Amino acid sequence: MFSYIYKKIIVSLLILIPFSVYAADSQLGLTFSPEAPGPFEQVTVSVESYSFDVNTAYIEWSVNGVPFTAGLGVKKIQVVTGAIGKIVSIVAKVSTRDGEVLESSAALSPQSVELVWESVESFVPPFYEGKALPGEGSIIKVTALPNFSDGGVQVSPQNLSFLWYGNDTYLEQFSGTGRQVAFIPLDILSDFTQVKVRVRSTLGGVAEKKMDIYPRAVIPAVYLYDEILGTKYERMFTNRLEASKDFTISFVPYFLSTRNNLDQKTDYLWLLDGLPVTPQEKTLLTLRPKENSFGTKRLSLRANSTTRTLQRAQADIELIFDTRK
């Protein structure tokens, strides 16, 4: 009685997972660009198939249950996600030239994550108002700050899965549930290191964030030192220093990987007119010009990290002294 050929209906369902998923027989799938969209972000949704030509198929799209667009070969649409956790439902109904009807649906639930980094081993003096910058090969502490909502309930970072990458290399030692902090060494073979984290919830929510971190050269700074007040950071000497009495020089290599202890893991060399001199401390040198004398000296300072071989600092200062009364 029913001898006619009926249309075959195949349905695939995608819930909260914004990347390509195909039906059971791999005939139809939806892909998303970007793969892990954030809130209020434009997303391109595409129909893909390996078993028929989507360009010759009639495709009907609906968004949140409302017809969106339709037409022959209309294989892409653009939608805008909502707030964190708000679901945007998408359905693509495809009628092929062979008479098949295939349907694929997706539910986009945007999530977000931000990255904050700090250079945990770069030296800066006390009360330094700027941010410590990383040197070549130094270790960076990166913290992921996710904003996830499943069913209107905020998700704790302890219940999220974090996948960490450095220059596209998966960092298994830092990845896992609740592991929102990673300690990543900067790649000494690259101009910068790209850090990426991909965060997932148990219900399939996904967010991704990446950033580039550039190493900085060590900045050698020369200051005067006072026995009572310590290093006088209010004035830095770059080329020349004039003195009329005994004085002490403080050498401060900004951003050197010393974990805020200049005496450790660093070699220093002081040269006066090309000859080595021994400071009373690694970063302090006291000079006592003779009475009733005047002249110039060339002071050269060197600092090399013993653990980060590419981190070096050098300063050359012309000393001009006049102790004549």
Secondary structure, DSSP 8 states (H G I E B T S, - for coil): ---S----EEEEEEES--S-EE-TTSS-EEEEESSS--TT-EEEEEEE-SSS-GGGSEEEEEETTEEEEEEET--EEEEE--STT--EEEEEEEE-TTS-EEEEEEEE---EEEEEEEETTB---TT--S-----TT-EEEEEEEEE-EETTEE--GGGSEEEEEETTEE-GGG-EET--EEEEE--TTSSSEEEEEEEE-TTS-EEEEEEEE-----EEEEEEEETTTEE-TT--BSSEEEESS-EEEEEEEET-BSTT-TTSSEEEEEEETTEEE--SBTTEEEE---TT-EEEEEEEEEEEESSSTT-EEEEEEEEEEE---
